[in-house]
């Protein structure tokens, strides 16, 4: 088997397919260089060791070992300089690759990433998130899909709401820890869409064990043409029923902890109206007891809003209060849709028509911008 064939086999084992961008191909080539560099020196050193063990072994009849030279200037210079030169090459290629990932281009599209147990939340510059969910197998988990344009510089600004996660896109051959109370991030260029397809899906995983549902902390980054991305970005909220939009957001950000049925759940309160356990009845319009001894006669929209934006203000009795704040992670239209979905799960919820989210806006404004301008703001939002 030739060296090229072995390299192709290693490529298939490690990466499954060839890199789709020049940057990824460069990383793959660097990995192969490290591989063959390590193989060369391992074979050379182990071969010399075996040779010397045999050649200079103590033979029968020799009481003492043969004296060895105490010094050889040429040999010591060689085995110091040559390996050092290869290490310098490795350092330079590694440093250039690191700078390429850490320094974003001036024209890069900045995406905000929030990691939380156990989901990724991507926020676009207009403040909106994903409105698309896909299930890879029947009965399996639905994952959010995030659209990005092809051949575009992307920079990520990432943080965690709880523990350390690691944002990993295998197709980009790079991952980065996502930490609470600080920002991390890296940059990359999206690959082109294949000529025989209208999209290219790149999986996103968490590469840092973070708890029970770590294996399900995934999403899809979908690369599409610039025209299709602009069309999707412009129309992603138009014509969507608020309850349906709220359900999508729930499945994107909330489903790992909350339930929408009457199944007992010790992690977080159920959203299902009328669900009973822990001595309480859950859902919109039902009373609630808090850990601090206070109570609320009925869960209303103000309580729901406060629980989303400031979840530690009133922790439901019997729960630890581990929910992170979603303040700043939801556009106003998304927050309203989430409240509408919560209300729809209870018999006490208001009657909802089949109308769509009103996202019509003057020319030049994004749906999220219009929602922000049309919705009243209050510094004490969420306080009942």
N, C-alpha and C positions, 0 to 999 in steps of 0.2 A: 504494500500500500504506500503510495507516494505521500510526501509531506502535504501537498495540496489536498489530497483526499482525506487525510487525517484532520486537517484544518476544517474542511467542510463538515466532517462528522462531529467535531467539537462544536462548531457553530450550531449544528442541529440539536445537539445535546443541551447546550447552555441557553441558546436564544430562540430555537425553533425555526426562525426565519432570518433572512438577511435584513439588515437595518434599512429603513425606508428613507432616511435623510443622510446627508453627508456627515453631520455631526455624530449620528448613531454609528454609521459605518466606521468613522474614525475611532470611536470608543471600542468597537468590536476588534478593529485591527490592533489597537493598543493592548487589548486583552490577549489576543493571540500572540503578540510579541512577548508579553510577560510569560505566557504559557511556554513558548518554545525557548525563551531565555532560561526559565527555571529547569526545563527538561535538559537543555544542553549542559548546564552547570551541574545538575544532579548526576547525569550519566558520567560526565568527566570526573567529578570528584569521587563518586563511588567506584568508578572504574580504576582510578589511580589508587584508591585505598585498597581495593582487592588485589591489585598488582603488587603494591608494596608489601602487603601482608604476606603474600606468597613468596616474593623475591627475597625479602629480608627476614624471613622467618628463622628462628633458631633451629639449626639442624642437629641431628644426633652427633655427639662427640665434641661439640663446641660448648664449652662451659660458659663463655661470655659472649654477649652480643657484639656484632661488628660495630666499631665506633662510627658515628655519623659525622658529616661535616658540620661545623658549628656556625658557619656563615657563608652566604652566597649572595653578593650584592645584586647581580643581574636578576636572579630568580626572585629575590624578595621585592625588588622594584617592580618586576613584571606582575606578580600576584597581588600587589597593592594598587598599581596604576590601572591595569586593565579592568578589574571588577569595579573600581571607582568610576571609571569612565562610563560603564554601562549604567551605574546607579545615577549618574548625572543625566543621562539620556532619559531614564525612567522619571526622574524628578521633573525635567523640563516638559515632557509630554503630559505628565499628571498635572503640573501647575497650569499649563495652557488649557487643559480640559476643565480644570476647576474654575479658572477665571471665566471661561466661556459660559459656564453654568451660573455663576454667581453674579456676573455683571450683566444687567439687562440692557437690551437695545432701546434707543430713544423712542422708537416707534412701536414698542411692545404693547400688546393688549394685557392689562393687568387684571388678574382674576383673584378674588379673595377666597381662601379655603379655610373652612372651620372644621376641625376634627372633634368629634364627641362620641362617647360610647353609645351606639356603635354605628356611626354613619359619617359620610362626608357631605358637607354643604358648600356648594360653590355659588358665589355671588358675582354677578356681572357688574360692570361699571354703572349700569342704570339702577342697581339695587335689587334686581330680580334674580330668581334662581331657576331651577329646572322645572319644567312643566311636563316632562316626559318620563314615563316609567316603563321598564321592560323586564319581562320574566324570561330567564334563559331555559327553564324547563317547567313542565306542567306541575302546578302545585308548589313551585319553588318561590323563593323570595323575589320581590320586584326591586330592581335597582334603578336609581335615578340616572338619566342620560343628560350629559352636558355637551352642548354643541360648541364647536370651535371652527374657525375657517382654516382652510388648507394654506400651506406655505406662509404662515404667519408667526411672527415672534410673539411668544407668550412668556409672561413673567408671573410667578405665583407669590402671593403674600399670605402666609399661613400662620395659624395659631390654633391652640387647643382650648376647649372649655373645661377640661377635666385632667386627664392624665397625658403622658407622652404617647403620641401616635407617630406613624411614619408614612408619609405620602409617597407611594411607589407606583410609577408607570413603567411596567416591564418593557414596553416597546421603546421607551426613551432611555433604558439602561441606567436609570438613576433614581435614587430615593433620598428623602430628607426628613429628619425628625421634625415633628410638629409639637410644639411645647406650649404649656399654659403660660400666660403673663409675658409673652414675648413673641416677636415675629421672626419667622424663618422663611426661606423661599429659594427658588432657583428659576432659571430661564431655559427655554428650549424653543425650537422651531417646529411647528406642526408639519407632518409629512404631506405630500400631495395625495389626492384621492386617486386610486388606481383607475386606469383607463376603462376597465371593464366593470366598474362599480360606481355607485353614486355616493359612497361613504367609506370611511375606514374607522373601525371601532378600536379604541385602545382601552384596555381594562385598567382600573385604578384599584389598588389594594392597600391595606395597612400592613406594614412590614415590622411592626413593633407590637408584641403581644400586649393586649390592653384589657383583657377580661373575657367574660363568657362568650360573647358573640363576635369576637375578634375575626373569626373566619368569614363572617357575613358582612364585614365592613368594606364594602366595595361599591364601585359605580363605574359608569362607562363614559369615556370622553370620546365623542363622535366627531370625527373630522369630515367636514363637507366643503363644497365649493363656496367661494365668497358670496356668490349670488344667493345660494340656498341659505347660508348663514344669516345674511341680512334679511331675507324674507322671514326666516324663523324668528329672528330677534324682534322684528317689527310686529309680527302677528301672534307671538306665543301666548299672549293673554286675551286676545280678542275672541269674542264669541264663546268664551268658556263659562259654563255655569259656575257660580261661586262655590257651591257645595262640592262640585267635582274638582275645582281647583284646590279647595281646602283638603279634599281627600288625597290629592297628589302630594301636597305639602306635608300632610300627616305621614304618608308612607315614606317620604323623603327624609324627614327630620325627627319624627316622633315614635314610629312604630316599633323601634327596638326596645322601648320601655313600656309604652302605654298599649292598652288593648281597646278594641271597639266591640267587645262582647262581654258576657257576664262571667267569664272565666276568672277565678281568683288569681290575683297577681300581687305579689309582695314587693315588686320593684317600683311600681308607680300606679296611681289611681286609674281605674277604667274610665273610658269616655262614654260607655254605654249607659244611657238613661235607664234607671231602675235596677242596675246591677247591685247586688247586695252581698257584702262580706265585710269583715272587720267591724261589725256592728254599725255600718253606715250604708246608706243608699247613694249610689253615685250617679252622675250625669247632670245635665243642664236642668235648672229649676228645682233641684232637690237640695235639702239642707246639708251643711257640711260642718264637721268638727275639726279643730286645728290642734296641733301639738301643744300650743301655748295656753290651752284651756278655753279659748274664745270660740265662737261659732258664727255661722252666717245662715240666715233663714233660707236663702235660696241662692244657688250658683247662678249669677247673671253675667252679662257680657263684660261688665267692668272687672268682675272677679277673674274671668277667663283671660282677659287682656293682661291683668296684673300678674297672673300665674305664668304667662308666657314671657313677659318682659322682666319680671322680678320674682322668680319662683320661690325665693327664700322668705318673702314677706309673710306668707301664710302657708305653712306646711301642713298638709292633711294629717290628721291623727293616725298613727300607726305606720307612717312612712318616714324614711330617713332624711328626705329633703336633699337628694343628690342631683336634682335637675339643674343644668346650667341655664344661664340667661340667654334668651334669643333677641335681646335688645340690639338693634342695628343689623340683624341678620335677615329681617323680613321687610319687604316693601309694605306700605300701608294696605295696598290692595290684597297682598298675600295674608296679612294679619286678619283683615276682615273676612277673607275667604276661610281661614282656619277657624274663626269663631262661628261662621255660618255652618261649617261642617260639624262642629261640636254640638251646636244647637239641633241640627237635623237628626242626631242620634237619640234624641229624647222626645218623649210625648209632650213635654212642656215647652219645646222649642217653638218659635214663631213660625207661622205658615210661610213657606218659601215658594216663590213662583219659579217657573222654568227659565227665567231670563238669564242672560249671560252677564258676565262682568263687564261693566261699562268702562271700556278703555279707550274710547274715542278721544282724540286729543288734537289740538291745533297742529298744523304741519310743522315738522322739525322737532317735535317733542316725543320722547319715548313714553310707553305706557306707564313705566314706573315714575317718570317725572310728572306726568299728569296726575297720577294718583297722589303723589306727595303734595302737589299744589292744591288739589281739590279737597283733601282730607284735613280737618282741623287738627291742630296739635295742642297739647297741653302738657306742661312740665310735670304735672302730677298724674299723668296717664297711668291707669291701672289701679289707682287707689279707690276702692269702693266707698 
